């Protein structure tokens, strides 16, 4: 026993050392992360952007709207326009001298009249900065300050991608701190209720803190070779905490169940490791498979979110299977100390939840009726997802009152062809120059194109860059139709079309093109894992079908709340764009599926264990649901509280992630695992456990159990 305690102290000391190192490296690693990466890579829009930049027509990172200050009186509009022109010239001259500026242009640049407002009282200065995304964000405030210093008597309002990303970063950091403070008290009460003591309630917090804390330095290392968004930290926090609660809760519950039968702590831990520990390992593998399939989608933000989820999943399982048992060995009976809810808590009998026992009994008595009603409700919730529209995140994820969002909205309102509506058309070929005028005329007649101008002719005559202004916003079907028609228009050479509308369209197409491969890999991976876990063929297929129904319901609700805007008043007013960010939507989908599989693994494992013991399908379902129902609802409630707190954020992107994961966890743990799964399994009967003879060995090898045990 002394050797066991020494090993336990060594494990805890190693974990503490890892936490200290992660704490020291965390701030440095976090600073290496970026914002952005919502646009798909290796697309025509990306290629056009690169070609145009090499030809001297870059896309702006930063937009500065120069105008007269409110309240400044001028005798005539002509004098006001002259003052704005002079101010714009001063800003351009100042910025051109900055080492961080790669290019700067405005309406003062010959031929670029689209950067002049319709009333002529505001001019835009477009700036292209040098360096990486992170370096450009760091340089942006200095450029804004320099511009304002150049024209102290005028108003300079910054907007653009870099400025919006910077403001999104700052808002996310503030909002997450507030959300954590709001959720912590409620979450702690839920954990105390679920774990039965204050000491036990702190254990999943330790597991989560270690897993999440050690994930951040790993993400910092990945950021040296890949584009890793800061939102990946939020993703790791949400997934890591949810899995830490799940894994800790199921391990602790099994230890308590064994000790309540008279087993000593060492024996109880060994039994828990063979049963619940095996479920933890398979759950972590299944969750990792769910998130790994997202790497097929060529969107950097989604890949970063997926990598964060994979890393934190593996670490959560590792910590739960090593550090948690070590803590229990060192604490001994002290792990159950101080239960402030003891006087209200029903005495534990080891027979599971009475409520879930009654629910499972009623469902399995009428499986077709109960399952049919649950499936109908899920189908109705999924219907809105049929009209989902994909987009990419921009400054409108901020509240309308945010400076970056307000400035961008002013540009949209006052300018005929704001930069976000411009398509960059790059034509290359041996005789491009001769055919450029006629080609520009053809583009001008394309429906949805408001105007065309030639921006650059290569000195060699082998390339021309044209700018075409769309009459609709870049994330609308009308703009996407215009992009397709421009690409189909006969040209004097090879054509590449870029611009914001093209990026949105290409990103949505890239996601949809990759989705079948994702689903194929996901199905194959989960069938293999769940088949190995249950030693059956039917149960894994049932699990995937049920998970799909659960996903559809959650995603349909998100369309109603965020795309259609019906949740704006309830969740805090946000800008309704009519689209859902493609990478965020897929991330929520994969996380919800991962949680669904996580709950399925624990439920199937317990039901199969009961079936191996008693051999009766209905009894095993009732006992499995009764013994896991309270645990799953407690774990889902903890996940929902911690993620739903993100709804207090001013950033719609965080609201979407938080509400999406919370809805998915609750719908799956309560309606799907509590009603639909037992109904389907009861209807299937012994067919649940059918498998070819060669893969039928017993699922678990556990210590002999008393009747009524697990």
Secondary structure, 3 states (H helix, E strand, C coil): CHHHHHHHHHHHHHHHHHHHHHHHHHHHHHHCCECCCCCECCCHHHHHHHHHHHCCCCCCCEEEEEEECCCCCCCCHHHHHHHHHHHHHHHHHHHHCCCCEEEEEECCCCCCHHHECCCCCEEEEEEEECCCHHHHHHHHHHHHHHHHHHCCCEEEEEECHHHHHHHHHHHHHHHHHHHHHHHHHHHHHHHHHHHCCHHHHHHHHHHHHHHHHHHHHHHHHHCCCCCCECHHHHHHHHHHHHHHHHHHHHHHHHHHHHHHCCCCHHHHHHHHHHCHHHHHHHHHHHHHHHHHHHHHCCEHHHHHHHHHHHHHHHHHHHHHHHHHHHHHHHHHHHHHCCCCCCCCCCCCCCCCCHHHHHHHHHHHHCHHHHHHHHHHHHHHHHHHHHHCCEECCCHHHCCCCCHHHHHHHHHHHHCCCCHHHEEEEEEECCCHHHHHHHHHHHHHCCCCEEEEEEEEECCCCCEEEEEEEECCCCCCHHHHHHHHHHHHCCCCCEEEEEEHHHHHHHHHHHHHHHHHHHHHHHHHHHHHHHHHHHCCCHHHHHHHHHHHHHHHHHHHHHHHHHHCCCCHHHHCCCCCCCCEEHHHHHHHHHHHHHHHHHHHHHHHHHHHHHHHHHCCHHHHHHHHHHHHHHHHHHHHHHHHHHHHHHHHCCCHHHHHHHHHHHHHHHHHHHHHHHHHHHHHHHHHHHHHHCCCHHHCCCCCCCCCCCCCCC
